[in-house]
Every structure is written in C-alpha cells, then in structure tokens.
C-alpha cells in the first residue's frame, strides 16, 4: 500500500500499516528470547560461582601461595565470565534473523540483555559479599586464619579484575538500551521509579541503619517502592534472586533468613522497573564499579589485618615486657638490661655519669629504636612482597578514556594491584599498632584508664626509649614530603554520641600525639634532661635506622628523599655514634632469608627447563661436530681421488 503526500507534488511514499500478526510475532519472539537469555545467564552465574568455590577449596595457605598463581587463577575466572557474556550476547543477536519486526525486536533484545546483565551482576556481587559476611559471622569464628587470609586475598583479586577485565559490560549496559530510555523512545508510558524512591523504601526497612536488610525486609521495601506501578516488587526480587527456581542448585541450600541485601544490590536486581542514570556513579555501570570498589577494600583490609596479626602480637608482647620491666626496676637497672651490650660499655657509662654534672645530657642516655619494632616493619614488608607479583604493578587500563568507558573515575580508580595491597597493609598496620601500643602505655596495671598510668611509673631512661619508638612510628608513616594516600581514607570511629568517620591519619595521630605529649611532660620534670638535646639525639637514632633499613622499608613506605639527603650530614656530625660501639638493634634480628624484595619464588620447573636447555645445546653441538667431521672426510676423499687421476695422467704423458 502507498499513501500520496499532497505537499510532495504527488510523489508516493510507502507507509507501513499496523500488522497484528507482526506485533504478535514480535511479542512472542521477545518473550522467547527473554526466557532463553534468563536460562543462559543463570547457567553463566552457576559456572562462575562453582569455579570460584573450586579455586578457594584448592588454594594453599596464603604464606605458601605463589602470587602469580593467584593472579592467573582469578584472571582466568574473570576472563571466562567475560567470554560467556559476550557469547550469550552474540548468540542472542543471531536470533534476530527470525524476527518479523526487526527494529522492534532488536530494541527489545538489547533491553533484555541490559536487564539480564544487571541482574547477573547483582546476584554475583551479592553472593561475593555474603561470602565475606558469612565467613566473619559468629558461627565461623574458629576458622583457620591462613584459610581466611587466602579467601580474602583471592576474592579481592577477583573483584579487582571484575572492575577492569569485563570488556563486554559497556556494550551490554549501554544507557540507550535501558528500559526507561527504550520506553521513552517508543512513546509509551515509563511507569518506573527513581533511585531516590528506592532509597527511601530501603531506609524505612533498614531499622538498625547498618546498610543491610534481610530478604523479608527487602520484599517489603520492593513492594512499597513499586506500589502504584505495573511492576510487582516482591515477584521481581524473588525472580532475580532465583528463589522460585527449585531446580536451580545455586542458592537452594541457602535459607531466605540468611540472605541480606544492600541498596546498590537492589538497584541492580530491580533494573526492570528502575530508572538508572545515563552516566555517573548512579548508572548501572557506575553502580557495579562502586560495589566492586567496596568489596576490594573490604577484602584487602581483612587480608592485611590477618596477615599482620602474628608480627603485631610479637611486637606488642615485647612492648608489654618493656613497660612492665620499666615500672618495676630502677633507672640504673633498666640501663643495664637494655642500654648496655657489654660490661666495658657499662664501665664507660659510669665514667660518663660521674662527669654528667659538668657536661649535662649525654647521647648515651638514648638508645636506638627497639628491635622488635624494626622487626615488625620488616616482617610486614616481607609479607607484602610475598603476595605481590610483577604483573600486579601493571596499569589495569591503557588510558583515561578507556577508564571512562568502563565507568571508572580515572582520578582515583586506576590504582594497580600492588598499590592497593600496599595501601591496605599501611593502613591496617598503622591503625592496629597505634591503638594497641596506646592501650599498653596509657592504661593502669589493672587494665583501666583511671588512676596512675603505667607510663607514669616508668624511669627516665625507659621514657626516652618509649618516646623514641613512638616518634619512629610517626616518622615512618607520616613522611615530610607528603601524606600517604592510604592514610587519607576515612574509617568509622566510635564516639559517645554514636559513630563518626575520620581519616586514618587523624585517628592514629590522636593516639600517637597523646602518648608523645604525656611522655614529654614526664621528661620535662627531669632536670638532668634538656628537651632540645634529647630530641636531636632521638632524631639521629631514627635516621640511623631508616638509613640501615631503607632497602627493606621502601616497598611499604616508599622512597624517602629527605633521609637520603641526610646521609652525608649524619656521617659528618660530631654526635654520630659508631655502630660498632652502639648497636643499631638492641637484640639483633635473626636473618630469615636474603633478597626480601623478590616477589616470586623459584620453581622446580624453571630448573628443569634450564637442564633441558643445556641438554639440547649439548646435543646440537654434538651433531655439529659430527657434521663437520663428515664433511672433512668427504673433502679428503675427493682430494685423494683427484690426486689419483692426476698421477695417471702424468704417467700417460
């Protein structure tokens, strides 16, 4: 059929009339494709979860895990997920050849892919988060720490790769394919809710305000949020969470009471009836990236907390012994126990004490940084090096434009894996160390914070030693050339009115500053000490340790330009103390291994490859020698033959 447009001078232009059969076929085709996609995405979800659980079950303790193996296994899982998502999308587009209404069917197909991708990512991230919360619940307190650290490290690496290696997400989550945009373009009624409306319903259901609601609370929140629309919130949530699928073995063993959901997870699971933002953090892709950021931070923080537990306990135990000893002995006895390495040094000190009334404060009154504190820093640096491979230092994305395409903020979301692990180690070690040492020093003997503090019972020499250690912690973490970005992250802090948030640097400096102020106040009461003099010597002791251990501290704290610039001035100073007479470490550390900075241990397979290479070289040399000798023999035979013919010709002549 054709319609004639009078304004066009009688030129006929074809106009497609409404076809009932075409509309019926298009709706049937869309429903069929949606059902096929649902089954395909459910299968992909089961495959990813089963691969992850198998990897966790077969993983060794984190102290024995090779970092490149963890890198390879988690990357393999994410790469497999990306391939499956792309394959499902390609197979679905091939079905368009059977569609009657091609444009309408393609639009509905992209919309279905958008919704199904949001739902599979919501289910996957929900299950990953519940793995973390489930393992930290009260019924799993007895879980082995090595096993828990391994799980946190693997899950953290997996979530990190999910951020950067799912290349198919930008196409599947194209904002033009969202249900709201498709409904607007087709001229129909949108009938969807906004993220603000969903958040209001979530906050009503979240009674305790912890950001988590149970499955039953989520059902009520979804019903309230979608009331007044043609969507059924409860049915939508049960469908997306696979609750009604009895034959699906993914979540049938998990009761509804144990399920919890967050607001961002609900924003993905309700993609059918929720208007996502086109760009930014509230878009579907931005929501996924924010959830992955939170999971990476949680995993690596828990891993760091477990990894430093043993070195931290050793350090705190030695600190407790030092403080208890300082509270129970005299100043001279404490010096014999901690400051003198030999009887001759004690005799030298007695001579200095006799002349002290004339010369004032002596450099011998200040010892070096405690060995157990240095051992703690070296131990956690060694743990960090053992968990990092060279591939972890590679930038995850090639350019800021690529990051923007993936929904990542290039200004703060392009951290490498090694930088994230280092930041977690720095953050957790500073929080634990400052808080724990403060509890030891500032509490009374009965464990309370009332009455006379332990530090007030200590002798002057032990106060100098404690001040040296406290200031060394501050110098190590708070560099003069700028604050570490890991210390600018905010953490929740309990106060009298409830919870508040403050940065790691501010929270730790409260403990360190209070200890420093109390100790300096006690030392000011000692007339034999000069404030400026002992502070200069404490700074000198700190530089000595930093210079000696700079190679080991660099992976954790970074390079220190101010320390290296002070090498010449320190060695030329008149107050410089020879390491031979005053030991750098009060109790020398036992050597554990050499080359602590090497992240990958040598494998037996490498040695086997070297042997095979040498064997192949010997065989090649032998063949070459045989070939050379054979060629020489042939040349000799030819030359002898020519000689024979020459002799015969000569005889004829």
C-alpha positions, 0 to 999 in steps of 0.5 A: 500500500502507498499513501500520496503526500499532497505537499510532495507534488504527488510523489508516493511514499510507502507507509507501513500499516499496523500488522497484528500478526507482526506485533504478535510475532514480535511479542512472542519472539521477545518473550522467547528470547527473554526466557532463553537469555534468563536460562543462559545467564543463570547457567553463566552465574552457576559456572562462575560461582562453582569455579570460584568455590573450586579455586578457594577449596584448592588454594594453599595457605596464603604464606605458601601461595605463589602470587602469580598463581593467584593472579592467573587463577582469578584472571582466568575466572574473570576472563571466562565470565567475560567470554560467556557474556559476550557469547550469550550476547552474540548468540542472542543477536543471531536470533534476530534473523527470525524476527518479523519486526526487526527494529522492534525486536532488536530494541527489545533484545538489547533491553533484555540483555541490559536487564539480564546483565544487571541482574547477573551482576547483582546476584554475583556481587551479592553472593561475593559479599555474603561470602565475606559476611558469612565467613566473619559471622559468629558461627565461623569464628574458629576458622583457620586464619591462613584459610581466611587470609587466602579467601580474602586475598583471592576474592579481592583479586577477583573483584579487582579484575571484575572492575577492569577485565569485563570488556563486554559490560559497556556494550551490554549496559549501554544507557540507550538500551535501558528500559526507561530510555527504550520506553521513552523512545517508543512513546509509551508510558515509563511507569518506573521509579527513581533511585531516590524512591528506592532509597527511601523504601530501603531506609524505612526497612533498614531499622538498625541503619547498618546498610543491610536488610534481610530478604523479608525486609527487602520484599517489603521495601520492593513492594512499597517502592513499586506500589502504584506501578505495573511492576510487582516488587516482591515477584521481581526480587524473588525472580532475580534472586532465583528463589522460585527456581527449585531446580536451580542448585545455586542458592537452594541450600541457602535459607531466605533468613540468611540472605541480606541485601544492600541498596546498590544490590537492589538497584541492580536486581530491580533494573526492570522497573528502575530508572538508572542514570545515563552516566555517573556513579548512579548508572548501572555501570557506575553502580557495579564499579562502586560495589566492586570498589567496596568489596576490594577494600573490604577484602584487602583490609581483612587480608592485611589485618590477618596477615599482620596479626602474628608480627603485631602480637610479637611486637606488642608482647615485647612492648608489654615486657618493656613497660612492665620491666620499666615500672618495676626496676630502677633507672640504673637497672633498666640501663643495664638490661637494655642500654648496655651490650657489654660490661666495658660499655657499662664501665664507660657509662659510669665514667660518663655519669660521674662527669654528667654534672659538668657536661649535662645530657649525654647521647648515651642516655638514648638508645636506638629504636627497639628491635622488635619494632624494626622487626615488625616493619620488616616482617610486614614488608616481607609479607607484602612482597610475598603476595605481590607479583610483577604483573600486579604493578601493571596499569589495569587500563591503557588510558583515561578514556578507556577508564571512562568507558568502563565507568571508572573515575580515572582520578582515583580508580586506576590504582594497580594491584600492588598499590592497593595491597600496599595501601591496605597493609599501611593502613591496617598496620598503622591503625592496629599498632597505634591503638594497641601500643596506646592501650599498653602505655596509657592504661593502669596495671589493672587494665583501666584508664583511671588512676596512675598510668603505667607510663607514669611509673616508668624511669627516665631512661625507659621514657626516652626509649618509649618516646623514641619508638613512638616518634619512629612510628610517626616518622615512618608513616607520616613522611615530610614530603607528603601524606600517604594516600592510604592514610587519607581514607576515612574509617568509622570511629566510635564516639559517645554520641554514636559513630563518626568517620575520620581519616586514618591519619587523624585517628592514629595521630590522636593516639600517637600525639597523646602518648608523645605529649604525656611522655614529654611532660614526664621528661620535662620534670627531669632536670638532668634532661634538656628537651632540645638535646634529647630530641636531636639525639632521638632524631639521629637514632631514627635516621640511623635506622631508616638509613640501615633499613631503607632497602627493606622499608621502601616497598611499604613506605616508599622512597624517602628523599629527605633521609637520603639527603641526610646521609652525608650530614649524619656521617659528618656530625660530631654526635654520630655514634659508631655502630660498632660501639652502639648497636643499631638493634638492641637484640639483633634480628635473626636473618630469615632469608636474603633478597626480601624484595623478590616477589616470586619464588623459584620453581622446580620447573624453571630448573628443569627447563634450564637442564633441558636447555643445556641438554639440547645445546649439548646435543646440537653441538654434538651433531655439529661436530659430527657434521663437520667431521663428515664433511672433512672426510668427504673433502679428503676423499675427493682430494685423494681421488683427484690426486689419483687421476692426476698421477695417471695422467702424468704417467700417460704423458 
